[in-house]
Amino acid sequence: MNGTPMQALLERSTSAGLGNTDAVTAGTQEREPAPGQPVPPLASAELDRLRAAVSAALAEFLAGQRETLAAMDTSLVAVVDEVSAVAEGGKRLRPAFAYWGWRGASGGSGEDEAAVLRAVAALEFVHASALVHDDVMDGAQTRRGRPATHIGFADRHGGQDLNGDGELFGTGAAILVGDLALVWSDELLGGSGLSPAALARARAVWNTMRTEVTAGQYLDLLRAAGGLPGPQGALTVARYKSAGYTVQRPLQLGAAIAGAGAEVLEACTAIGLPLGEAFQLRDDVLGVFGDPAVTGKSADDDLREGKQTLLIALAEERTDDAGRRLLGDLLGNADAGPEDFDALRRLLETTGARARVEERITERTALARAAIASAPLAADARAALDALAVAATSRTA
């Protein structure tokens, strides 16, 4: 692939994160580019409108499912309510990227906007499914300021004085809640009201995305067990578990609904891969250094769960034997205390791991913004995507 600026950007977005470990910090001295063409600033009211529309579509769908399950047995209402709680309060970034992929490629014509909004809202159920299953795999205790799904159902088991092992009950219930959210994602997309042609185009991206995120979950599990070692392994997991389905595939989903051609889909990849990676790396930093009052989870959780992020891989690579012993003794140690985790945070700082991850976030965000500036999309979509890029990578929660 050569010749066009967009192709060059695409090559950089796919090679910089998937080559040797030197590529982890290659190009980190770059700064975010100035916008290519002047475009009107994105009004916050437009983002608020989009979030409200997605929330309304989810609420309407869940209300119908609540009636269906309650008619089967009233005890099933708790399952619907759990899916609703997990899907509630998110940043709605995935539907936003999908919406602006559609709007940028179509100019807002061709499909009914309400149908498009229902279709992109289905991404929130994919995300809810991934969160619930991820929390089970990690043994997480909280999610968005409330008990993780498996913890909540284990507590419910005890509160209702049910028979058997409460933890197993909670785990089983969480697996089913996550499965149900994934089933409902397909149902909401299929019943969104998109034209048959648009729905058929969307399906190809949709199927690829759901396969990737599930495969990425397995890669994460494998890395936690000692497979996929080093910084490269961390980046591979980040790409398939989170980065692709956060930005690249949602953008492509919206563009496919609009009937976009190869050039636009290529631009979605050039934007989505680096930006999705930067988003996940910001998530990793917040998981260890974030303010619990803002993030809704303890800053010790990722360390207690032993998450093998790029932060950890870089620290292992740069520390001495004493530092590696510290990581081996404390990372993933359920009995470790706050002082132990503070020691791990200091190690991430003194080895330069945190600084290198921050540099990579800056570099990947700059690369994505350059791709946005030159993308063959409508001006308002480029402005919206640029604002979303900044928001996704400079967030505090």
N, C-alpha and C positions, 0 to 999 in steps of 0.2 A: 504494500500500500504506500503510494507516494504521490507527490505532486501538489495536492491542494492543502491549504492551511488546516482545514478541518481534519484531513487524513493525518497530517503530522501531529495534531493534538491527540487524535485517537491513538496513534502509535505510542505517544508518551504516556497516555493514561493507562494503557494496558501493560507497558513494559516496565515502568518505573517501580511499580509495586510488586512485580512478579519475577524479577531477576535476582541477582545476587544481593547479599545483605548490604553492600556498599550503596545500593540504590535507595536504601531507607532514608538517607539524608542527602542524596544527590539533588542539587538544585535548590537547596533550602535557603539560599541567600536571595532568591527572587522575592519580589514584593507584589502585592495585589495590583493588577493593571488598572489603569484608568479606563472608564467605560469607553467603548468604541464609538458609538453614536449617541448623541444626546437623546434621552427618552424621558417621558414624564415620570416622576416618582410614583412608586406604587402606594396608593392610598391605603391606610390601615383599615379603612372601612371595607375595602374589597376583600381583604383577608378575613375580616370578621364575618362578612357575608358568606364566604366560602365555608368557614368553620361551622357557622350556624346551619347552613344547608346540609352539610354532611351529618351533623348531629341530629337534625330533624329526620333525615332519611334513615339513620340507624334507629332512632326512637320509634318511628312508624313501623319499621320492620320488626323490631323486638316486641312491640305491643301485640302484633299478630301472632308471633311465636309464643308469647306468654299465654295467650288464649288457647292456642293449640295444645301446649304442654299441660296447662292447668286442667284441660278437659280430660287428658289422659290420667293425671293424678296430681293433686295439689302440691305434693312434695317436690314435684319437678319445677315449681316456680323458683325455687332456690337456685336451680341450674341456670335458668334464664337470667335471673338477677345477677348472677356471678359473671356471665358473659357481658352483661350490660355494664357492670362496675369496672371490669377490666378495660372495656372499650371506651369508657367515659373519661374525659379529662385529658386525653392525649393532645399533642400539638397539631394533629391532622396534617402532618407534613406529606405523607404519602399520597393522600387524596389531592393535596394542593399541587404536588408535582404532576400528578396525572391530569388534573384539570387544565393546568397551564400547558402541558404537552398537547392536549386537544385544542385548546384555544389558540395556541401559537401556530399550530399546523393548519387549522381550519378557518381561523378568523372568527370563530364562534358560530359558524353556520354548518349546515348539513345534518346535524342531529339535535334533537330537543335538549336544551341545556338541563332541564330537570332530570331527564333520563341519564345524561352523562354524570350528573352529580350523584345519582343513586348508584351508578356503576362504579364510580371511583370511591364511594363510601365503603364498598365491599372490601377495599384494601384494609380498612380498620379491623375487620374480622380476621383477615390473614395475620395481621400484626398481633391481635389479641391471642390467637392460637399460639403463635411463636412465643409470646411472653409467658403464657401459662406453662407450656412445655419446657421452656428454658428454665423457669424457676424450679420445676421439679428436678431437672437434670443437675442444676447447681445447688440444690438444697437451700434456695433463698428463703428468707424469712418474711420479707416485706416487698411490696410493690406499690409505688405511688402513694405512700403514706398509709397503707392498709395491709393486713396480713396477705401474704401470697396465697393463691387459690388453694394449694394443697394444705397449707397451714389452717386456713379458714375452715375447710371441710373437716379436718382432723378435730378442730375445736368443736365444730357442730356435732361430730360423732360423740364426743365426750359430754356435751351439753344435753344431748337427747338420750344419754344412757343406752347407747346402742351396743350390740355385741361385737366381739372381735377386736382386732388391733386398730386403733384410731389412726395411726400414721399410714398404715396400708390403705385404709378407707380414704383418707385425704389424698393420697397419691393417685389412687384409682379414680376418684372423682375428678381430680384435676386433669388427668389424661383425657377423660371423657368430655370435660368442659372445653378443653383445647380442641379436641376432635370436632365437637359440635360447632365451635366458632368457625373452623375451617369448612365444614359442610355448609354453614350459613353464608360464608363468603361466596361460594359458588351459586347458591340460591339467589342471593341479592343481585349478583351480577347478571344472572340469567333472566331474572324478572325485572330488570331495571327499566325496560322500555326502549332499549337501543334497537335500531333496525336490525334485521337478521344479518345483513351484510357487515355492519359495524361490529355486531357481536361475534361473528365468525372471525373477523380480523383480530379482535381483542383476545380471543381464546388462545391463539398461538403464543402471545406474550404471557398471558395469564398462566398457562400450563408450564411454561418454562420457568417463570418466577416461583411458582409453588414447589416445583421440583428442586430448584436451586436452594431455596431457604430450608427445605427439609434435609437436603444433602449437607448443607452448611451446618445444620445442627449436629449431624453425625460427625462431621469434621471437628467441630468444637469438642464433642465428647471424646473423640480419638486423641486430640491434642492434650486434653486434660489427663489422659491415661499415658502420656509420654510419646505419642506419635506426633508427626508434623513439627519437629523441634525448631527452635530458633526464631529470629525475627520474620523470616520468610513464611514459616508455618503460621505465625500469628496473622500475617497479612492475608494469607490464603483463606483462613477461617473468617476474617473480617469481611473479605470480599463476598463470599458465598452465603455466609450466615446473615449478614446485615446490609452491606453496602449495595448489593444488587437490588434487593427488594425495597430499599429505602428510597433510592433516587432513579437509578437507571431503568429498571423495569416499569415503575409507575409512569415515568416520562414516556417510555415506549408504548405503554398501554394507552395513554391519552392520544398519542400520535397515531397509533393504529386505529383507534376509534374514528379519528378524522380522515383516515385513508391516506396517510402520509407515505411518501416514497422513501427510497433507500437513503437519500441524502439527509433527510430529517431524522430517520432512525439512527444513522451514524452519528449525527450531532447529539442525540440523546445519550449515546454511549460515551462520547467524548466529554459530555457534561457529567453524566451520572456516575461513572466509575470513580474518578478522583473525588467528587463531592461526597459520594456515599462513603468512601473510605474516611474522608475527613470527619464526617458526621460520626462514624463509629469510633474513631480515635478520640474525638471530643467526649463521647459517652464513656470511654475507658478512663479518661482523665477525671471526669466528674465522679465516676464510681469510686475513686480513691481519694481525690482531693476536693470533692464538691461539698457544699454546705447542706447537711441533712435537712435543715428547715426549708430549703429550696428544692432539693432533689426528691424528697419524700422517702429516702432510704439512708441507712447508716453508711458513713464513709468507710466503715470497717468491713462491710458485707463482701465486697469483691475480693478482699484479701483473705477473709475467713473462708470464703468458698474456694479460694485457690485459682481464680480465673487467670488463665495463661495469656494475658494480653501482650501487645507490643511493648508496653511499659516494662513488664516483667522480663521479656526476652532480651531487651536492650540492657537492663540492669544486670542480668546474668552474664551477658557477653562482656560487660565492662568492669565488673566488680572483681575483687580478689577472693581467695579461698574463704576468708572469714565472712565475706558478704554472701557467698554462695551457701555457706552453712546456715547463715541467718535466714535466707530464703527457704532453704530446705526444712528448717525447723519450724518456721512460723507461717509460711504461706500455706493456706488450706488447713490450718490447725484450728479446730473448733474450740480448743481449750485456751487459745491465746487471748490475751487481754488488750485493752486499749493502749497500754504502754508498748506492747509488742508490735502492734500495728503502726504506732507512731514511729517505731524504729525502722519498720519496713518503708514507710513514707520517706524518712530521711535518706534511706539507701537509694530510693528512686530519684531523689533530688541530687544527692552527692555524686552519683555515677553519671549524671547528665541525662538519664533516661527520660525524665519528664521534659527537659528542655528539647531533646531531640524529637520527641513526639509532637510538642508544640510547633517546632519548626516544620515538621512534615504536614501538620494540619494547615499551616500557613501556605506552604508550597502547593498542596493539593487543592486548597480552596482557590488560590490564584489561577491554577491551571483550569479549574472548572469555570471560573468567571471569565477567563479568556475565551473558552469555548462558548459560553453563553453569549458573549458580545458579538461573536462572528456566526452564530447559529442562524440558519435560514428559517427564522420564526418571526412572527409579528412583533412589533416594537413593544407593545404592552406586555407581551409574554416574556420578552427578554428582561424587561424591567422587573417583572414579578419574580422571575427565576433568580435574578441577581439578588433581590432582597431576601428571597428564601435561602439562597446560598449563604449569605452573611448570617442570617438568623440561625440556621442549622448548625453552623460551626463556631459561633461566638456565644452560644446559649449558656446558661448557668443551671439548667435543669433538663 
